[in-house]
């Protein structure tokens, strides 16, 4: 072989090697670019859990969901801020479930919505997600508020209860102990009013709205009466004891123990009257304690709390409220949603949330937790009040039944109808509602 032929052949071989080398270098650069420049394309996206919460609740919840994501990087919780009015939040949830393909995985739910949502098949049955021991750790009435027809659909997150706030300084000055009965409440109120120590003896929520129903279940139980038995659907509004309960409310107005405007008051109107020093006794929810204890409050350190009064031999009652967490049956990520519930209802997170917000816990042990009691020394008293909890009827038609009660009870306390006539009409209309809904 001539030297010229050898060199030509060697040159062609080097050209082939050079092409292969260039191709291999290109492949190496391509895979490096994919690995370092486009990691999302190769990594799984976090699961997103959506929850709708009323405005203030959403603002308080968001930092905790950010904390949750740090320990659960594969789950993101999107807290959607709803309206301030909780009834509008209920409407948004209802509309989304009725239209189908609801975007919500978790439901931040009030006890009175729960039966309707559960009966409609919108919520996941959580009965097998909690052990008997875990259930026993929650406030019993709050856990009961999450049940419908024996199944658990809502896990308590925050408790709430109503009670009697009273001016302990004025009672001591007038020489009285706190009342235990309805009769004592009126008698003591009149006596302290006569001494010129207060303008009004007792204020309560008398406007025609849901707060009227919540208040009235306590008076009913205190008289040994009931509204609707959720098991049998028996209606008790026209029983003698229920009529006496209405007469008590009417008496507070007729005797001027309560102001005539009480039939237009909601929670905060009554709270402001009490906090201004014009009232001896107030029926309201636990949120009042913190507000009335602020440095600028005229009654700071001058009041105390107790369970609602009752007739002799009957049990007093505190209407249970609070908020809980449910899982939408339509959610594609129920297990991830359950992890969020476990996080928010865990002991450490509840303790942190209560210390920062002043809300009432759903775990029994936190009512006597040293850190919490050091900041909120009345929590052990709250536990005693909430042990006397009573629920509004857990029925699918609750909203309609409450509307009926509100209309007739309002007519009775404003003297448009007699208590007997109003309660008979309310009972009959409620029975028709329940019968047509069967």
PEHU-V122290 format. One record per backbone hydrogen bond with DSSP energy under -0.5 kcal/mol. NH is the residue of the N-H (numbers start at 0). CO is the residue of the C=O. Records with the same first field share a line. If there is no record, write none. Layout:
# PEHU-V122290
NH=CO / CO
This chain:
# PEHU-V122290
5=1
6=2
7=3
8=4
9=5
10=6
11=7
12=8
13=9
14=10
15=11
16=12
17=13
18=14
19=15
20=16
21=17
22=18
23=19
24=20
25=21
26=22
27=23
28=24
29=25
30=26
31=27
32=28
33=29
34=30
35=31
36=32
37=32 / 33
40=37
41=37 / 38
42=38
46=73
48=46 / 75
49=47
50=77
51=105
52=79
54=82
57=53
58=54
59=55
60=56
61=57
62=58
63=60
64=60
65=61
66=62
67=63
68=64
69=65
70=66 / 67
71=67
74=71
75=46
77=48 / 75
78=76
79=50 / 77
80=78
81=52 / 79
87=84
88=84
89=85
90=86
91=87
92=88
93=89
94=90
95=91
96=92
97=93
98=94
99=95
104=49
105=49
106=325
107=51 / 105
108=106 / 323
110=321
112=109
113=109
114=110
115=112
116=112
117=113
118=114
119=115
120=117
121=116
122=116
123=326
125=151
126=151
128=125
129=125 / 126
134=130
135=131
136=132 / 133
137=134
138=361
142=138
143=139
144=140
145=142
146=143
147=150
150=147
152=145 / 150
153=145
154=324
156=322
157=322
158=359
161=318
162=283
163=305
164=162 / 281
165=303
166=279
167=165 / 301
168=301
170=166
171=167
172=168
173=169
174=170
175=170
184=180
185=181
186=182
187=183
188=184
189=185
190=186
191=187
192=188
193=189
194=190
195=192
196=191
197=191
198=277
199=277
200=256
201=256
202=280
205=203 / 261
206=264
208=206
211=208
212=208
213=209
214=210
215=211
216=212
217=213 / 214
218=214
219=215
220=216
221=217
222=218 / 219
223=220
224=219
228=233
229=227
232=228
235=226
236=226
238=235
241=238
242=238
243=239
244=240
245=241
246=242
247=243
248=244
249=245
250=246
251=247
252=248
253=249
254=250
255=252
256=251
257=251
261=258
262=259
263=260
264=261
269=265
270=266
271=267
272=268
273=269
274=270
275=271
276=273
277=272
279=199
280=200
281=164
282=202
283=162 / 281
285=160
287=284
288=285
289=285
290=286
291=287
292=288 / 289
293=290
296=293
299=296
301=298
303=165
305=163
309=179
310=221
313=310
317=387
319=389
320=159
322=157
323=108
324=154
325=106
327=104 / 325
328=121
330=327
336=332
337=333
338=334
339=335
340=336
341=337
342=338
343=339
344=340
345=342
349=345
350=346
351=347
352=348
353=349
354=350
355=351
356=352
357=353
359=158
361=156
363=136 / 361
365=362
366=363
367=364
368=365
372=368
373=369
374=370 / 371
375=371
378=375
380=377
381=377
382=378
383=379
384=380
385=381
386=382
387=384
388=385
389=317
394=392
397=394
400=396
401=397
402=398
403=399
404=400
405=401
406=402
407=403
408=404
409=405
410=406
411=407
412=408
413=409
414=411
415=410
416=410
421=417
422=418
423=419
424=420
425=421
426=422
427=423
428=424
429=425
430=426
431=427
432=428
433=429
434=430
435=431
436=432
437=434
